[in-house]
Amino acid sequence: MIMTSLMKAMMVRTFGGPEVFERAEIAKPVAKVGEVLVKVAASSVNTVDCMIRKMGPELPLSPEPPAVLGMDFAGTVEAVGDGVESFKAGDEVYGCAGGLAQLPGSLAEYMAADAKLIAKKPANLSMKQAAALPLVGITAYEGLKRAGISQGQKVLVHGGSGGVGHVAVQLAKYWGADVYATAGGAAQLELIEKTLKATGINYKTDAVADYVQKHTDGAGFDVIFDSVGGANLLKSFEAAKLNGQIATTVSLLELDLTPAHFKGLSIHVVFMLIPMLYNVNRDEHGAILADIANIAELGLLTPVLDEPTFKLDDVAQAHARLESGKAMGKVVVETDG
């Protein structure tokens, strides 16, 4: 008789508040064709993880319960499936490869991941740091690239101290831009200016017209990465130069595009879950993560981590921490130990 190996996981059997997570012993996955089996060391919590846990079937990308959530991870390859040549057992990897639709997530001891969606983790970053990067890194990378970022441009990042925003600031600087970023508190502005070495703008006290005049002589910014989105897009329209580029991660609303029309703006909506949801262009995510690893290894990209440490059994507390709005940096859950 073949014995099924078991692993520890945090499951959701129903959707709702953070308390819906339950510890369970479930079957350890096996690497299928094109997959790698990863021993998960850490997983980070993203806003979309909380949305899935809370909204369930109201969100089209939610998995059917019972489910293992968690998209981002870093860990060590334990086995590879047929057809996988880029990775081998023992490789330290990171990626965003599950926790939605039909793809089991990373809040478990092991995860079977599509090899196209992962890359070798940055050698100079810890597992916790690497786990913080995939979703926000791919989002920031894709948005800035689609907006045509180039050396010497003036780039404005809305929400520059947030998960996506603080990575976008660092990538924009790496690509040679003159970077400005908005935030609303002293700690957030200190992070932007002292840690990220960008120019901070207090959106609570500085009017758009005033900072556009101050920093661009009234011409407007070449590229705007709006990680706040929603109604804040109106501020992006106002801050952009004629024929400027705007990338946003939040556009779930009705909005009057008249200001964008009369400035000839190009708007790029970034929804990085598309390759996972539709199984298209997944290798692009692996390639982006490989490039991000190279940038990190140059010392030019480091994720900021929230101070509290959470273990796998504490995942409810980790979700509550992110939803509290008090987190400063990425919230990470350690699976090891």
C-alpha positions, 0 to 999 in steps of 0.5 A, spaced: 500 500 500 502 506 498 502 511 503 500 518 502 505 524 505 502 529 509 504 536 510 501 542 514 497 547 511 493 553 513 486 552 510 480 556 509 473 552 508 469 558 508 470 566 507 470 571 511 475 575 517 482 573 518 479 568 523 477 563 518 484 560 517 484 553 520 491 549 521 490 542 517 494 536 515 493 535 507 496 531 502 503 533 500 503 535 493 507 532 487 511 536 482 507 534 475 509 535 468 512 542 468 512 543 475 517 544 481 516 542 488 518 547 493 519 547 500 516 553 502 520 558 507 516 564 507 510 567 504 508 574 504 501 577 504 498 582 499 492 586 499 489 581 494 490 575 498 486 579 503 480 580 498 480 573 496 479 571 504 474 576 505 470 576 499 470 569 496 465 567 490 464 575 490 471 575 487 471 571 480 479 569 481 477 566 488 478 558 489 473 553 491 473 552 498 477 548 502 483 552 499 490 554 501 491 561 499 498 565 499 501 567 492 508 569 494 513 565 496 520 563 497 523 556 498 528 550 496 526 546 490 525 539 493 523 535 486 522 537 479 517 534 474 518 532 467 520 537 462 523 542 467 530 543 465 531 550 469 531 548 476 534 542 480 533 540 487 536 544 492 535 551 488 533 557 492 527 560 488 521 565 489 515 566 485 508 568 485 504 562 483 498 560 486 493 561 492 487 563 486 483 559 482 485 552 481 492 553 483 494 551 491 497 557 495 503 558 499 501 557 506 503 550 507 510 547 508 510 545 500 507 548 494 507 545 487 509 551 482 509 552 475 516 552 473 515 558 468 512 562 474 518 562 478 526 564 478 532 563 482 531 568 488 536 573 489 542 570 492 543 576 497 536 576 500 533 572 505 528 568 504 523 573 508 526 578 503 525 574 497 518 572 499 516 579 499 518 581 492 514 577 487 507 580 486 509 587 487 516 586 483 512 584 477 507 589 478 511 595 478 516 592 473 510 591 468 507 598 469 513 602 468 516 598 462 509 598 459 509 606 460 516 606 457 520 608 462 527 611 460 533 614 463 532 622 465 525 622 465 521 625 471 517 619 474 512 620 480 510 614 484 503 615 488 503 611 494 511 610 494 511 607 501 507 602 499 508 594 497 508 596 490 510 603 490 516 602 494 519 597 489 516 602 483 521 607 486 527 603 486 526 600 479 525 607 476 531 609 480 535 603 477 532 605 470 535 612 471 529 616 472 528 622 477 523 619 482 518 623 486 513 619 490 507 621 494 505 619 502 501 622 507 505 621 514 512 623 517 514 615 517 512 614 510 516 620 507 522 618 511 522 612 508 521 615 501 527 620 502 532 616 507 531 609 505 529 609 498 533 616 496 527 619 492 524 626 493 518 625 497 511 629 496 506 630 502 499 629 498 495 631 504 499 638 504 501 639 497 496 641 492 498 637 485 498 644 481 504 646 486 508 640 486 508 639 479 510 647 478 515 646 483 518 639 480 517 640 473 516 647 472 509 646 470 510 641 465 508 635 468 511 628 469 513 624 464 511 617 467 506 616 473 505 610 477 499 610 481 499 604 486 493 608 489 489 608 483 481 609 484 479 616 484 486 618 485 487 617 478 484 624 477 490 627 480 495 623 476 491 626 470 493 633 473 500 631 474 502 628 468 505 632 462 502 632 455 502 625 452 504 623 458 504 615 461 500 613 467 500 606 469 495 604 475 494 598 479 487 600 481 482 602 476 475 598 479 471 604 478 467 609 473 471 615 471 471 621 467 476 621 462 475 628 459 482 630 462 486 625 460 483 626 453 485 633 452 492 631 455 493 625 450 495 621 456 496 613 455 493 609 461 496 602 462 492 598 467 496 593 470 493 586 472 499 581 474 494 575 475 493 574 468 498 569 466 496 565 473 488 565 471 489 564 464 495 560 463 498 565 458 505 568 457 507 565 464 514 565 462 514 572 462 513 572 469 519 568 470 523 572 466 521 578 470 523 575 476 530 573 474 531 580 472 529 583 479 534 578 482 539 581 478 537 588 480 537 586 487 544 582 487 547 589 484 544 592 491 539 596 487 533 593 490 531 591 497 524 590 499 522 593 506 519 588 511 514 590 516 517 589 523 512 583 526 514 576 525 509 571 523 509 564 523 505 559 519 500 558 525 499 566 525 497 567 518 490 570 521 494 575 525 498 577 519 492 578 515 489 582 520 496 586 520 495 588 513 488 590 513 489 594 519 493 599 515 499 599 520 504 595 516 510 599 514 513 594 509 511 587 506 508 583 511 511 576 511 509 569 514 515 564 515 513 557 514 520 554 517 521 553 524 
